Amino acid sequence: MHVISRKRLREFWEEYGDAKEPLTRWFKLAKKADWTNFSELRADCPSADLVEHFTVINIGGNKYRLILEVFFLGQVVLIRHVLTHADYDKGKWKG
């Protein structure tokens, strides 16, 4: 998969240092992946859920949320948001 963009991950872990390791692990997994559908993605990321047109993945033991748009046909993952659980629960990312 082509992941766009690692910069969002880096900016987030610069503020929340404990997120660096799990976000880096996810990034490496996604870069090597060849997901063709949500079921394949979920096999690698069991916490993944579909919320509207986004894929939401729990990161760091459910402390953080990774909000993605995944285009399986084009093999592209767009990182839309990286949020704390509290910020995710506010729901502003949906708008």
C-alpha positions as CSV (number, residue, x, y, z in Angstrom):
1,M,0.0,0.0,0.0
2,H,1.1,3.6,-0.6
3,V,0.6,5.4,2.7
4,I,0.1,9.2,2.5
5,S,1.5,10.7,4.6
6,R,3.9,9.7,7.3
7,K,4.3,13.3,8.3
8,R,0.9,13.2,10.1
9,L,2.1,10.3,12.2
10,R,5.4,12.0,13.0
11,E,3.7,15.3,14.0
12,F,1.4,13.3,16.3
13,W,4.1,11.3,18.0
14,E,6.1,14.5,18.5
15,E,3.3,15.6,20.8
16,Y,2.4,12.1,22.2
17,G,5.7,10.3,22.5
18,D,4.2,7.0,23.5
19,A,2.4,6.8,20.2
20,K,5.7,6.6,18.2
21,E,6.3,2.9,18.5
22,P,2.7,1.7,17.7
23,L,2.3,4.2,14.8
24,T,5.7,3.2,13.4
25,R,4.7,-0.5,13.6
26,W,1.4,0.2,11.9
27,F,3.1,2.3,9.1
28,K,5.6,-0.6,8.4
29,L,2.7,-3.1,8.3
30,A,0.7,-0.9,5.9
31,K,3.6,-0.2,3.6
32,K,4.2,-3.9,3.1
33,A,0.5,-4.8,2.8
34,D,-1.4,-5.7,-0.4
35,W,-4.9,-5.4,0.9
36,T,-7.6,-5.8,-1.7
37,N,-10.6,-5.4,0.7
38,F,-11.6,-4.5,4.2
39,S,-11.5,-8.1,5.4
40,E,-7.8,-8.4,4.5
41,L,-7.0,-5.1,6.2
42,R,-8.9,-6.3,9.3
43,A,-7.0,-9.6,9.4
44,D,-3.8,-7.5,9.9
45,C,-5.5,-4.8,12.1
46,P,-8.2,-6.6,14.1
47,S,-9.4,-3.3,15.8
48,A,-10.3,-1.8,12.4
49,D,-13.8,-0.6,12.0
50,L,-15.7,1.2,9.2
51,V,-17.2,4.5,10.3
52,E,-19.0,6.2,7.4
53,H,-16.4,6.1,4.6
54,F,-13.4,6.0,7.0
55,T,-11.5,3.1,8.4
56,V,-10.7,3.6,12.1
57,I,-7.9,1.7,13.8
58,N,-7.2,1.7,17.6
59,I,-3.5,2.5,18.2
60,G,-1.5,2.1,21.4
61,G,-3.9,-0.1,23.4
62,N,-7.0,1.9,22.4
63,K,-5.4,5.2,23.6
64,Y,-5.3,6.7,20.1
65,R,-7.3,6.5,16.9
66,L,-6.0,6.4,13.3
67,I,-8.6,7.7,10.8
68,L,-7.9,6.5,7.3
69,E,-9.4,6.5,3.8
70,V,-8.4,3.3,2.1
71,F,-8.6,2.9,-1.7
72,F,-8.0,-0.8,-2.2
73,L,-8.1,-0.7,-6.0
74,G,-5.4,2.0,-6.2
75,Q,-3.5,0.5,-3.2
76,V,-3.6,3.9,-1.4
77,V,-4.1,4.7,2.3
78,L,-4.7,8.4,3.1
79,I,-4.1,9.2,6.8
80,R,-6.8,11.7,7.5
81,H,-6.4,12.1,11.3
82,V,-4.5,10.8,14.2
83,L,-6.4,11.5,17.4
84,T,-6.5,10.8,21.1
85,H,-9.4,8.7,22.2
86,A,-11.0,11.8,23.8
87,D,-10.7,13.9,20.6
88,Y,-12.1,11.0,18.5
89,D,-15.1,10.8,20.8
90,K,-15.9,14.5,20.1
91,G,-16.7,13.5,16.5
92,K,-15.4,16.7,14.9
93,W,-13.2,14.7,12.5
94,K,-16.3,13.4,10.7
95,G,-17.3,16.9,9.3
